[in-house]
């Protein structure tokens, strides 16, 4: 699964809007929009970490950080 698709799925599973995720993660809304739209193809570990913490605070999904980081690097183990 591509990073953009996985991020959207995880965000929706957590019941967050893009704006809510941006605020919770401390990341600009434009960055979240670009990540979900696939405009930004790769992101930093720091960004994945911030997003995963925001998502984990709203859901019981395990391995959010691992899934996001694998997808950001193009590895197939993301999105269990």
C-alpha atoms as an extended CHARMM CRD file, in Angstrom:
* protein
*
        80  EXT
         1         1  UNK       CA              0.0000000000        0.0000000000        0.0000000000  PROA      1               0.0000000000
         2         2  UNK       CA              1.2850000000        3.4450000000       -0.8550000000  PROA      2               0.0000000000
         3         3  UNK       CA              2.0400000000        5.8720000000        1.9720000000  PROA      3               0.0000000000
         4         4  UNK       CA             -0.7010000000        8.2940000000        0.9100000000  PROA      4               0.0000000000
         5         5  UNK       CA             -3.3480000000        5.5470000000        0.9600000000  PROA      5               0.0000000000
         6         6  UNK       CA             -2.1550000000        4.1310000000        4.2600000000  PROA      6               0.0000000000
         7         7  UNK       CA             -2.0880000000        7.5410000000        5.9290000000  PROA      7               0.0000000000
         8         8  UNK       CA             -5.6520000000        8.2890000000        4.7900000000  PROA      8               0.0000000000
         9         9  UNK       CA             -6.8620000000        4.8710000000        5.9790000000  PROA      9               0.0000000000
        10        10  UNK       CA             -5.1810000000        5.1700000000        9.3830000000  PROA      10              0.0000000000
        11        11  UNK       CA             -6.4980000000        8.7310000000        9.8140000000  PROA      11              0.0000000000
        12        12  UNK       CA            -10.0380000000        7.7180000000        8.8960000000  PROA      12              0.0000000000
        13        13  UNK       CA             -9.8370000000        4.6550000000       11.1810000000  PROA      13              0.0000000000
        14        14  UNK       CA             -8.8860000000        7.0310000000       14.0070000000  PROA      14              0.0000000000
        15        15  UNK       CA            -11.8990000000        9.2150000000       13.2140000000  PROA      15              0.0000000000
        16        16  UNK       CA             -9.8090000000       12.3220000000       12.5390000000  PROA      16              0.0000000000
        17        17  UNK       CA            -10.1150000000       14.9650000000        9.8780000000  PROA      17              0.0000000000
        18        18  UNK       CA             -6.9680000000       16.1470000000        8.1480000000  PROA      18              0.0000000000
        19        19  UNK       CA             -7.0880000000       19.3490000000       10.1830000000  PROA      19              0.0000000000
        20        20  UNK       CA             -7.4640000000       17.4480000000       13.4610000000  PROA      20              0.0000000000
        21        21  UNK       CA             -4.5290000000       15.2050000000       12.5940000000  PROA      21              0.0000000000
        22        22  UNK       CA             -2.3940000000       18.2020000000       11.6700000000  PROA      22              0.0000000000
        23        23  UNK       CA             -3.1290000000       19.9310000000       14.9740000000  PROA      23              0.0000000000
        24        24  UNK       CA             -2.6620000000       16.7800000000       17.0420000000  PROA      24              0.0000000000
        25        25  UNK       CA              0.6120000000       15.8900000000       15.3190000000  PROA      25              0.0000000000
        26        26  UNK       CA              1.9420000000       19.4510000000       15.2980000000  PROA      26              0.0000000000
        27        27  UNK       CA              2.3410000000       19.3780000000       11.5220000000  PROA      27              0.0000000000
        28        28  UNK       CA              1.0730000000       21.9460000000        9.0330000000  PROA      28              0.0000000000
        29        29  UNK       CA             -2.2300000000       21.0500000000        7.4000000000  PROA      29              0.0000000000
        30        30  UNK       CA             -0.6170000000       21.6150000000        4.0020000000  PROA      30              0.0000000000
        31        31  UNK       CA              1.8860000000       18.8450000000        4.7590000000  PROA      31              0.0000000000
        32        32  UNK       CA             -0.8870000000       16.4040000000        5.6950000000  PROA      32              0.0000000000
        33        33  UNK       CA             -2.7970000000       17.3680000000        2.5440000000  PROA      33              0.0000000000
        34        34  UNK       CA              0.3070000000       16.8710000000        0.3740000000  PROA      34              0.0000000000
        35        35  UNK       CA              1.1190000000       13.5240000000        2.0050000000  PROA      35              0.0000000000
        36        36  UNK       CA             -2.3930000000       12.1710000000        1.4960000000  PROA      36              0.0000000000
        37        37  UNK       CA             -2.5710000000       13.4870000000       -2.0680000000  PROA      37              0.0000000000
        38        38  UNK       CA              0.7120000000       11.7820000000       -2.9000000000  PROA      38              0.0000000000
        39        39  UNK       CA              2.3610000000       15.0980000000       -3.7970000000  PROA      39              0.0000000000
        40        40  UNK       CA              5.1090000000       14.3000000000       -1.3100000000  PROA      40              0.0000000000
        41        41  UNK       CA              6.4470000000       10.8440000000       -2.1250000000  PROA      41              0.0000000000
        42        42  UNK       CA              8.7490000000       10.4350000000        0.8900000000  PROA      42              0.0000000000
        43        43  UNK       CA              8.6860000000       11.8460000000        4.3630000000  PROA      43              0.0000000000
        44        44  UNK       CA             11.0130000000       11.8880000000        7.3300000000  PROA      44              0.0000000000
        45        45  UNK       CA             10.9890000000        9.5300000000       10.2720000000  PROA      45              0.0000000000
        46        46  UNK       CA             10.1990000000       12.5160000000       12.4930000000  PROA      46              0.0000000000
        47        47  UNK       CA              7.0290000000       13.2500000000       10.5260000000  PROA      47              0.0000000000
        48        48  UNK       CA              5.9900000000        9.5780000000       10.6210000000  PROA      48              0.0000000000
        49        49  UNK       CA              6.6260000000        9.5380000000       14.3640000000  PROA      49              0.0000000000
        50        50  UNK       CA              4.5210000000       12.6470000000       15.0220000000  PROA      50              0.0000000000
        51        51  UNK       CA              1.6650000000       11.3260000000       12.9050000000  PROA      51              0.0000000000
        52        52  UNK       CA              1.8050000000        7.8780000000       14.5160000000  PROA      52              0.0000000000
        53        53  UNK       CA              1.6480000000        9.3690000000       18.0220000000  PROA      53              0.0000000000
        54        54  UNK       CA             -1.3810000000       11.4510000000       17.0800000000  PROA      54              0.0000000000
        55        55  UNK       CA             -3.1030000000        8.4180000000       15.5540000000  PROA      55              0.0000000000
        56        56  UNK       CA             -2.1840000000        6.0960000000       18.4170000000  PROA      56              0.0000000000
        57        57  UNK       CA             -3.7510000000        8.4890000000       20.9100000000  PROA      57              0.0000000000
        58        58  UNK       CA             -7.1190000000        7.9360000000       19.1750000000  PROA      58              0.0000000000
        59        59  UNK       CA             -7.0100000000        4.2570000000       18.2740000000  PROA      59              0.0000000000
        60        60  UNK       CA             -5.7990000000        0.8940000000       19.4820000000  PROA      60              0.0000000000
        61        61  UNK       CA             -4.0880000000        0.0460000000       16.2080000000  PROA      61              0.0000000000
        62        62  UNK       CA             -0.7150000000       -1.5850000000       16.8290000000  PROA      62              0.0000000000
        63        63  UNK       CA              2.3650000000       -0.8950000000       14.7160000000  PROA      63              0.0000000000
        64        64  UNK       CA              1.2120000000        2.4750000000       13.3530000000  PROA      64              0.0000000000
        65        65  UNK       CA              4.7320000000        3.9040000000       13.3080000000  PROA      65              0.0000000000
        66        66  UNK       CA              6.1860000000        0.7660000000       11.7510000000  PROA      66              0.0000000000
        67        67  UNK       CA              3.4750000000        0.6600000000        9.0930000000  PROA      67              0.0000000000
        68        68  UNK       CA              3.8700000000        4.3420000000        8.1880000000  PROA      68              0.0000000000
        69        69  UNK       CA              7.6710000000        4.1580000000        8.1020000000  PROA      69              0.0000000000
        70        70  UNK       CA              7.6540000000        1.0140000000        5.9410000000  PROA      70              0.0000000000
        71        71  UNK       CA              5.1850000000        2.6250000000        3.5280000000  PROA      71              0.0000000000
        72        72  UNK       CA              7.2580000000        5.8060000000        3.4290000000  PROA      72              0.0000000000
        73        73  UNK       CA             10.2460000000        3.6980000000        2.3920000000  PROA      73              0.0000000000
        74        74  UNK       CA              8.2470000000        1.6730000000       -0.1250000000  PROA      74              0.0000000000
        75        75  UNK       CA              8.3370000000       -1.6070000000        1.7990000000  PROA      75              0.0000000000
        76        76  UNK       CA              5.4590000000       -4.0070000000        1.3620000000  PROA      76              0.0000000000
        77        77  UNK       CA              4.9400000000       -4.9110000000        5.0270000000  PROA      77              0.0000000000
        78        78  UNK       CA              2.9870000000       -1.7140000000        5.6390000000  PROA      78              0.0000000000
        79        79  UNK       CA             -0.7630000000       -1.7370000000        6.1080000000  PROA      79              0.0000000000
        80        80  UNK       CA             -1.3030000000       -5.0950000000        7.7590000000  PROA      80              0.0000000000
